[in-house]
Amino acid sequence: MYTESHSGADQFRKPKFGVRVMPQAVEAFSLQDTECLPGLFIEADAPVSSSRDWIVPVGLLDAMMAGRALSIRGAISPNLERNLQSIQNIYCSWLPAAKEVAVNATTTSAEETSTGRSVFFSGGVDSFYSLLKHRERTNNLILVHGFDIPLDNTAFFAQVRSAAEEVAALFETRLITVKTNLRAVSRASSWGIEHGPALASVAHALQPNHSTVYIGSTHPYKHLHIWGSHPLLDPLWSSGSVQIVHDGAETDRIGKLKRICEYPEIIKYLRVCWHDTGLYNCGRCEKCLRTMIGLLGLDSLQHANFSSSLDLVRVRRTRLDDDSVLYWRELLALDLPKGLRSAIEHAIRNHTWGMPPRGSARSELLRLQCAARQVGRLLHALLY
């Protein structure tokens, strides 16, 4: 009933977005730090900065979680240095284990200046929305290997890079590819917290290529909560040379999908799956399913690239968490087939009541135990 096509139009109409064409970099550059996080490196096929600002975001979080001073050999931006107290205040209020620490570094009186605007680009809904929103002024797309795709998964990254190169050509921008072990080396907190400063570190490492960098928002303003990339935190990582912008929180995920669906020729490049199965989009995980449902409700699923059809049983049995349930509730605003809407509501009810999805014998036993606990709580509330 719900079957998607595995390819969009063969011939794209080239968007006349008026973006300045940037030459593709051919030389590889590298930054390494052995003092703050031993073994940490960032490599890029574009010029990298001589400043030490790139160490500050990941180094500060690591130092605060370890409760030790952060010492940086070299000069950092005075703008960034002035923001460190506010950043530490935020982390201390968010993370019980975080401790305020001293930062030992000198500041520079003359900061490097560059021009250009970059968008962090994974191929996902958030980054595509930011690219479309700023398409007339975007010079670079930044694709990072080592964040959602592990460094040892080179074959899949090559596939993702090939798709990103096509997107960059379509929008007449330069693709900058970054390779880093930031996620593997920094284990101060969960990746949900660490990814924000990790993106900021990459933005500073690539300072010669831009003066402004856009980080696509994960959550809209109406659903803000503790998260590594946040409208309170991202701008504070800015320096006098690089402005970091938390972008897109003015709309929810359905709003972003609506904008993307205005350009059917780019939908086949949409990549939302983080399961690292080697498939561009597996079509089975929670993130794939909610995106497929959104595209179906916007009459655009036929342009997308998913490896499985939209299965109602899988939708009903999807296990949601406190974050994902917000996205699934937004889906109910779309014009969806009755059976699909019922499956979505069933998954949401399971989460609300703390019920595991139906399926195996073990799942059914867990559901019975959960139901018994709920009945017990209800009786307790009525009697006492």
N, C-alpha and C positions, 0 to 999 in steps of 0.2 A: 504493500500500500504506500509506504513511504520509501522510495528508492531514489538515491541521488545519482547524478551523472559524475563521472570521474574526470571530466575535462570541461573547461569553459570554452568560449569561442576560440577557434584556431587562429583567427586574425584579430588583433586588437586594434581598436581605433586609438591612436596615440593621443593622450590627453594634452591639450595645449595649455599647460600649467605655467609657462613662462619661467621655468626654473633654470638657473644658470648651470651650464654643463661644467662639471669638474673633471680634470684628468684623473685617471686611475693611478694610484700609487703603485710602484713596482718594487720598491725597496722595503725590506723588513726592518723594523726598529724594535728595541726591547728596553724595558726598565726592570731592574731587580732590586730587592731590598733584603738584606740579611740581618738587619738590626732589629727591626720591629717585629716582623713575621718571617722567620728564617725560611728561605726557599721561595718566597713570594715573587712572582714575576707577572708582567703584563707585556705582551708582544702585539704589535700591530703592523699592518701594511701601509701605514701612513706615519708622518713625523710625530714624535712624542716629545713631551715637555722636559725642560731641564730643571723645572721647579720640583720641590718636594711636597707640593700640595697633594699629590695623588696618594701619599701614604696616610694622610691625616684621617680620612673617614673610616677606613677599616682598622687603622692603628688605634684610634681613639676608642672605638667600641671594644676592641680586644683588651686594651689596657684597663678600661673601666670594669669589665667583667672579671679581670684578674686582680683588680685592686692595686695596680702598680702604676707608677708615673710613665708617661709616654715621652720618650726622648727621640728627637729627630735631628739627625746630623745634616744641617743645611737650612736654607731660608724658606719660609712659607709666607703666604699672602697675609698682610695685616688685616684685610677684610675678613678672611677666614679665621684668623686668630681672635678677632673681636667676637665672633659668633660662638666660640667654643664653650663659653659659660652657658649660653642658652641651650646649646645642644646637650650638654651634660645635665642640665636641669630636666630636659625632656626625658632623657634616658633614665635618670634616677626615679622619675615619677612613673615610668612605664615598667621598668625592670627591677624587681626587688633586690636582685643580686648585684646590680650595678652600683659602683662607688665613684664619687667624684675624685678625680686624680689631677695631678699637676702635669702640664704639658711643657716640656723643655724644648724650645726651638727659637731661632732668631727669625725676625721678619725682614723682608726685603723692601727697599724704598722704591725700587723700579721694577714693576711687574711687566711681564711680556704681554703684548697686545696682538690679537688676531681678529679676523673677521670670519663670518660664516655662521650658519646655524645647522645643528645636527639633531636627529631624532634617533633615540635608541629603538632598534627595530628587530623584533623577534618573528614578525609575521602574524602576531596575534591581534585580537580585536583592539586592544588599547593602543598599540603602536601604529596600527593602520589608521585609526581615528586621528591620532596626532599628526601623522604624515599628511592626511587629507586636509586637516584643519590648517596646517602651515605649509601647504605644498608650494605656494608661490615664493616662499623665502627659505626653503630647505635646501641645503647644499650637500649634506651627508646623511647617509643611513649608517648606524653603527650596529653591527651584528657581532655578538660575543659568543665565543666557543669556550665552554667551561662553566656556564651558569646553568641553564636548563638542559643542555646537552653535555654529558661528561666528556672530558678530554680524550678518553680512549675510544669514544664512539666517532671515529673519523669518517666512516662511510656515510653515516646519517647526516653528519654536519655538512659534508660535501653536497648532499642532496638539498639541504636547507639553504646552503650558500648559493647554489645554482638558482634556486627560486628567488632568493633575495637579489641576485644580480639582475634577473629579469625585471623585478619590481623597480630597481634603481634605474635601469634603462628606460622603463616605461615613464618614470617621473623625471628623467634627465637629471639624476643626482649621482653622486659618487658613493659607492659602497665601501666602507672601512671595516675590515675584518679584524677582530681582536681575539687573541688567545690568552687565557689567564687561568692560573690555579687558585684564584682568590677564594672560591667556594671551598676548595679542598683544604687550603691552608688555614683559613680563618674559621675557627669553631667556637667563637665566643658565645653564640646564641643560635637560635633556629634560623634557617634560611629566610623564613618569613620576616625576621628582623634584620638579618645581615644583608639582604639583597639591595636595600636602599643605599647604605654607605658603599657597597661594592660598585653600584652604578656610578655613584659620585666619584669614586676613585678612578674609574675608567674615563669619565668625563674630563677630569683634571689631567690624566695621563695623555690625553689627545688634545691638549690645549692649543697647539699650533694650528689646528684645523677648524677651530670655531671660537666664537665668543658667547654663544648661547646653546644650551643643550636641553632638549625636551625629554622628560621621563613620563610616559603615559601612565595615568592614574589607574590603580586597580579598583578602587572603591569611589563611588560618588560622594559628594559632600554629605548627603543625607544618611550615609551608612559608615561614616568615619569611625575607625577604632585603631588600636595599637597595630601598627604595620610598618615595615622597614622603609618603604617609600610613602611619604605622607606630606600633605601640603604645609604642615607646620615645620617639618624637618628638612625636606629637600632644598628649599631656598637658602637655608642656613649653611649649606655646604658650599655656597658660591664664594668665589674669590674676586679680586679686582679684574681678573682676566676672563673668567668663565662664570657666566650666570646659569644656574641650574633651575629649571622651571618644572614644577609639578603640574602636569597638563591633563585636561580632560575631565576633571571631577565635576564639572557643571552638568554632566548628564550621566545616566546609568548605562548599563551594558546594552540594553535594547536600543537606547538612543544612539549609541555608537554603531551598532549593527545597522540601524536605519541609514546612517550616513554612508557606511561602507556599501550597502546595497544599492546606492545611487550609481555605483560604478561596477556593473556586472563583470567587467573584464578583469577585475582584481580579485574577485571572490575565490577563484581557484587557488590563489596563493595564500589564502588565510590558513594559518597554522596555530591551532590552539592546544594540541595534545602534548603533554609533557611525560608521557609514559616511556619514551625512549625504546619503543619496540622496533624501530626501523621503519615504521609506517609514518607517513606525513601526518595523518590524523587517523587514529585507530577506529573511531566511530563507536567505541564501546565504553570508554571511561566517562565519568561524570561531566568533565569539562567539554568533551566532544558532544555528548548527548544534549547538554543545554544549548550549545551553539547550533547544533543541527535543528533543534526545536525552534530557536529564534529565527534561523534562516527560513525554515518552513513557514512560520507565521508571517514572514515578510516576502514570501513567494520567491525565494532566491536559492533554495537548497540545491536546485538542479545545476547551479553553477559551481558548487563547492566540490572539494576533493576529500572525501571520507572513504575509508576502506570497508565500512559496513553500512547497511541500511539502518534507518531509524526503527528500532524494535520496541514495541509497546511493553512487552514483558520486561525487557531490560530497563526501561524507564521506570516502571513500577517498583523494580527491585533495587534501584539505585540508592546507595547509602549517602545521605547528605550530612553536612556538618553545619555549624553555626554561620559560617561564611557562605557556603554554596546555597543554603536554603534561601538566602536573600535574592540570589539570582533567579532561582526557580519560581519564587513568588512573582517576580517581575514578568515571567513568561505568561502568566495567567491573564495579563492585559492584552495579549495578542489574540487574533481570531484563529483559533486552533480547532481541529476536528474534535468531536465530543469524546471519543475514546482516548485520544492523546491527552486532553485536558484532565480526564478522570485519572489517568496514570500519573500525571504530574501531581495532582492533589493527593493521591495515595502515597507517593514518595514523601511529600511534605508532611502528611499526617504521621507517617512512621517516624520522622525526625522529631516532630512535636511531642509525641508520646514516648520517645526513646525506644521505639520498637525496631529491632533488626529487620531487614527485608526478608520476604518469604523466599524459600528456595530449598536448601538441603534439610535433612532431618534435624541436624544440629540447630539450624536457623529456626525451625519450627519450635524446638524445645525452648530456645532462648525467648521466642515470642510469647510462649505460654508463661514462662517465668516472669517476663516483663509485665504481662497482663495481670498476673497475680499480685505483683508489687503495686501496680497502679490501683487495683481494686482495694488492696489493703490500705493504701494511703487515703483513698476516698472514704472508706469506712471509718478510719481514724478521724478524719476531718469532720464527719457527720456526728460521730459519737462523742468526741472530745472538743 
